[in-house]
């Protein structure tokens, strides 16, 4: 499916700044009409073959006419997301964020973030499972408090013994675990946190103008990662509740994780793939918060020139100092 503008017939897309469907051809807002198709092999707009359709693709850009197409069969039924976090940062703002973060660094290659390399800059909705769990902690430990003081000529060590009992109920809501094979788990973990107050019930219009995927893994396949995250947080909360003791030895500790639900959500990520001297550098920008993940490539030619310039400058300064002191 695509969204056509009723005023001029151009393709309408969702615009993060305007927070509305926008036609870039006539600049109209919310004038779109939805056009459906069952054919996932050809572009709805120009009829060209859609060569980029993968096993999990739900939305893509036609390589011939540039139209963004949402594959109807992959956003309905069992593939339909429950929630979506719409893009709040436009492509222009995301590029500005990257330039501010990396562009002014001395050793950054000249081709970084040029018009030609920005062709690969794309917004993508990444599939996530959001898990709700109740963590119940039953803990008992033996603790001590040690106090050392002096009385006359004696040093006295006083040890008090305590029984520590904790029963905690910790509610976890919407713990995010990415469900995409294309995206590295560690990178997606670093994309957090998301601000969930902006979550919306899924509507296809938010995907117009972006790429997207259905979940690559079932909720049960990804569940252990979520449980591990929540257990780690539960352990941390338990530790923070046991303070003021010299020692505390656990006698009994049970963390019971009770599943409540799991929901399929789409999260916004800008992805920039930059090729430099045979190596690919990938940058990710959180499409809601603007958080950036990536490392600056280094132009070795610039590095050599900069080092040479520093060495020459240092030599000139040393020569001047020696001349002033009368050494030379």
C-alpha positions in Angstrom: 0.0 0.0 0.0 1.0 3.6 -0.5 -0.5 6.9 0.5 -1.4 9.2 -2.4 -2.2 12.9 -2.0 -5.8 13.7 -3.1 -4.7 17.2 -4.2 -1.9 16.5 -6.6 -1.5 12.7 -6.8 2.0 12.7 -5.2 3.1 10.3 -2.6 2.3 11.4 1.0 4.6 10.5 3.8 4.6 11.0 7.6 6.6 14.1 8.6 8.1 14.0 12.1 8.3 17.8 12.5 4.8 18.4 11.3 3.5 15.3 13.1 1.1 14.7 10.2 0.9 13.1 6.7 2.6 15.5 4.3 2.8 15.7 0.5 6.3 17.0 -0.5 5.0 17.9 -4.0 2.2 20.3 -3.1 3.0 20.8 0.6 -0.4 19.8 1.8 -1.1 18.1 5.1 -3.4 15.2 5.8 -4.7 15.0 2.2 -3.7 11.4 1.8 -5.7 8.5 0.6 -4.7 4.9 1.0 -4.1 2.7 -2.0 -3.9 -1.0 -1.3 -2.3 -3.8 -3.3 -1.9 -7.5 -2.8 1.1 -7.7 -5.1 4.4 -7.7 -3.2 6.5 -8.2 -6.3 6.0 -4.9 -8.0 5.9 -1.2 -7.0 2.4 0.1 -6.5 3.5 3.5 -8.0 5.7 2.6 -11.0 5.2 -1.1 -11.5 8.9 -1.9 -11.3 10.0 -5.1 -9.6 10.6 -4.7 -5.8 14.0 -6.4 -5.6 14.7 -5.4 -2.0 11.8 -7.4 -0.4 13.3 -9.7 2.2 11.9 -12.4 4.4 10.9 -9.9 7.1 10.4 -6.7 5.1 7.2 -4.8 5.9 8.0 -1.4 4.4 10.6 -0.4 1.8 11.7 2.2 -0.7 11.3 1.4 -4.4 14.8 1.5 -6.0 13.3 2.9 -9.3 10.9 5.7 -8.4 11.8 6.3 -4.7 8.2 5.6 -3.5 7.9 4.1 0.0 5.7 1.1 0.0 4.0 -0.7 2.9 3.4 -4.4 2.3 -0.2 -4.9 3.3 0.1 -8.6 4.0 2.9 -7.9 6.5 1.1 -5.3 8.6 -2.1 -7.3 9.1 -3.2 -10.3 11.0 -0.5 -12.0 13.0 2.1 -9.6 11.6 0.3 -6.4 12.8 2.2 -4.5 15.5 0.4 -3.6 18.6 2.2 -0.3 19.1 4.4 2.2 17.3 6.6 5.0 18.4 6.4 7.5 15.6 9.6 9.3 14.4 9.9 12.7 16.2 13.2 13.6 14.6 13.3 14.3 10.8 16.0 13.2 8.5 17.3 16.8 8.4 17.6 17.0 12.2 19.2 13.6 12.4 21.9 14.7 9.8 22.4 17.9 11.8 22.9 15.8 15.0 25.5 13.6 13.3 27.3 16.7 11.9 27.4 18.3 15.3 28.7 15.1 16.9 31.3 14.1 14.3 31.6 16.6 11.5 33.9 19.1 13.2 36.5 16.6 14.3 39.9 17.3 12.7 40.6 13.8 11.4 37.1 13.1 10.0 37.3 12.3 6.3 36.1 15.1 3.9 33.5 12.8 2.3 31.7 12.1 5.6 28.1 13.3 5.5 28.4 14.7 2.0 25.4 14.8 -0.3 26.6 11.7 -2.1 27.2 9.6 1.0 23.9 10.7 2.5 22.0 8.7 -0.1 22.3 5.7 2.3 20.8 7.6 5.2 17.4 5.9 5.9 14.8 5.9 8.6 13.8 2.4 9.7 11.2 1.0 12.1 12.9 -1.7 14.1 10.7 -4.5 15.5 10.8 -4.9 19.3 9.0 -7.0 21.9 7.9 -5.1 24.9 7.6 -7.3 28.0 5.6 -6.7 31.2 6.7 -8.8 34.2 6.3 -8.8 37.9 9.4 -9.7 39.8 8.8 -11.1 43.3 11.9 -11.2 45.6 12.0 -13.3 48.7 15.3 -12.7 50.5 16.8 -13.6 53.9 20.4 -13.0 55.0 22.7 -12.8 58.0 24.3 -9.4 58.4 26.8 -7.8 60.8 27.8 -4.3 61.9 31.3 -3.9 63.2 32.3 -1.0 65.4 35.9 -0.4 66.6 36.5 2.0 69.5 39.1 2.7 72.2 38.5 2.5 76.0 41.5 3.5 78.0 44.5 1.4 76.7 42.2 -1.1 75.0 40.9 -1.3 71.4 37.5 -2.8 71.4 35.8 -4.4 68.4 32.0 -4.7 68.8 30.1 -6.9 66.3 26.3 -6.8 66.1 24.4 -9.5 64.3 21.2 -9.0 62.3 18.7 -11.1 60.4 17.8 -9.3 57.1 14.5 -10.1 55.5 13.3 -8.5 52.2 10.0 -9.2 50.3 9.8 -7.1 47.3 7.4 -6.8 44.4 8.9 -5.0 41.4 6.7 -4.1 38.4 8.5 -4.0 35.0 6.5 -2.4 32.1 7.5 -2.5 28.5 11.0 -3.9 28.8 12.3 -3.5 25.2 14.1 -6.3 23.3 14.8 -5.9 19.6 13.5 -8.6 17.3 15.6 -7.9 14.2 18.4 -9.9 12.7 19.7 -6.9 10.8 20.3 -4.8 14.0 23.0 -5.8 16.5 21.6 -6.5 19.9 24.2 -4.4 21.7 23.6 -1.4 19.5 19.8 -1.6 20.0 20.3 -1.8 23.8 22.4 1.4 23.6 19.5 3.1 21.8 17.5 3.1 25.0 15.8 4.7 26.7 12.7 5.5 24.7 10.0 7.8 26.1 7.0 5.6 26.2 4.4 8.4 26.7 4.6 8.9 22.9 3.7 5.3 22.0 0.6 5.0 19.8 -1.7 2.2 18.8 -0.3 1.0 15.4 -1.5 2.8 12.3 0.0 2.2 8.8 0.3 5.9 8.1 3.2 6.3 10.5 5.3 3.9 8.4 4.9 5.9 5.2 8.3 7.3 4.2 10.3 4.8 6.2 11.5 1.2 6.0 10.2 -1.5 8.3 10.3 -5.1 9.4 8.0 -7.6 11.0 9.4 -9.4 14.1 12.2 -11.8 13.1 11.9 -13.8 16.4 8.9 -14.9 18.4 8.3 -13.5 21.8 9.4 -16.7 23.4 12.7 -16.8 21.5 13.5 -13.3 22.8 12.0 -13.7 26.3 15.2 -14.9 28.1 17.0 -11.7 27.2 14.2 -9.7 28.8 14.2 -11.9 31.9 18.0 -11.5 32.2 17.7 -7.8 32.0 14.9 -7.7 34.6 16.7 -10.1 37.0 19.8 -7.9 36.8 17.7 -4.8 37.7 15.9 -6.8 40.5 19.3 -7.8 41.9 20.4 -4.1 41.9 17.2 -2.9 43.6 17.6 -5.6 46.2 21.2 -4.6 46.9 20.3 -1.0 47.2 17.7 -1.9 49.9 20.4 -3.6 52.0 22.7 -0.9 53.2 24.5 0.1 56.4 25.9 -3.4 57.2 29.6 -4.4 57.3 28.8 -7.8 55.8 25.6 -9.5 54.6 25.6 -13.2 53.7 22.5 -14.5 51.8 20.8 -17.5 53.4 17.9 -17.6 51.0 17.2 -15.7 47.8 14.5 -16.4 45.3 13.6 -14.1 42.4 10.3 -15.2 40.8 9.6 -13.7 37.4 5.9 -13.7 36.5 5.0 -12.9 32.9 2.1 -10.6 32.3 2.2 -9.9 28.6 4.4 -9.2 25.5 3.6 -6.7 22.8 5.0 -6.2 19.3 6.1 -2.6 18.8 8.0 -0.6 16.1 10.7 1.8 17.3 12.2 4.6 15.1 15.9 4.5 14.2 17.9 6.5 11.6 20.7 4.5 10.1 23.7 5.9 8.1 26.1 3.6 6.4 29.3 5.3 5.4 31.9 3.6 3.2 35.5 4.8 3.6 38.5 3.0 2.0 36.9 -0.4 1.9 35.4 -0.3 5.4 31.8 0.3 6.4 31.0 2.6 9.3 27.4 2.4 10.6 25.8 5.1 12.7 22.4 4.9 14.5 20.3 7.8 15.7 17.4 7.3 18.0 14.5 8.6 15.9 12.7 9.9 19.0 15.4 11.2 21.4 18.4 11.9 19.0 20.8 9.7 20.9 23.8 8.8 18.6 25.7 5.5 18.5 28.8 5.3 16.3 32.5 5.8 16.1 34.3 8.5 14.0 36.3 7.1 11.1 39.9 8.5 10.9 41.5 9.7 7.7 45.1 8.4 8.0 46.3 10.9 5.4 44.9 13.8 7.6 46.4 12.2 10.7 49.8 12.1 9.1 49.6 15.7 7.9 48.3 16.8 11.3 51.1 15.0 13.1 53.7 16.5 10.7 52.3 20.0 11.2 52.5 19.5 15.0 56.1 18.3 14.8 57.1 21.2 12.6 55.4 23.7 14.9 57.0 22.1 18.0 60.4 22.3 16.2 59.9 26.0 15.4 58.9 26.8 19.0 62.0 25.0 20.3 64.3 26.8 17.9 62.8 30.1 19.0 63.3 29.3 22.7 66.9 28.3 22.0 67.5 31.5 20.1 66.1 33.6 22.9 68.2 31.8 25.5 71.3 32.2 23.3 71.8 28.5 22.9 71.9 28.7 19.2 
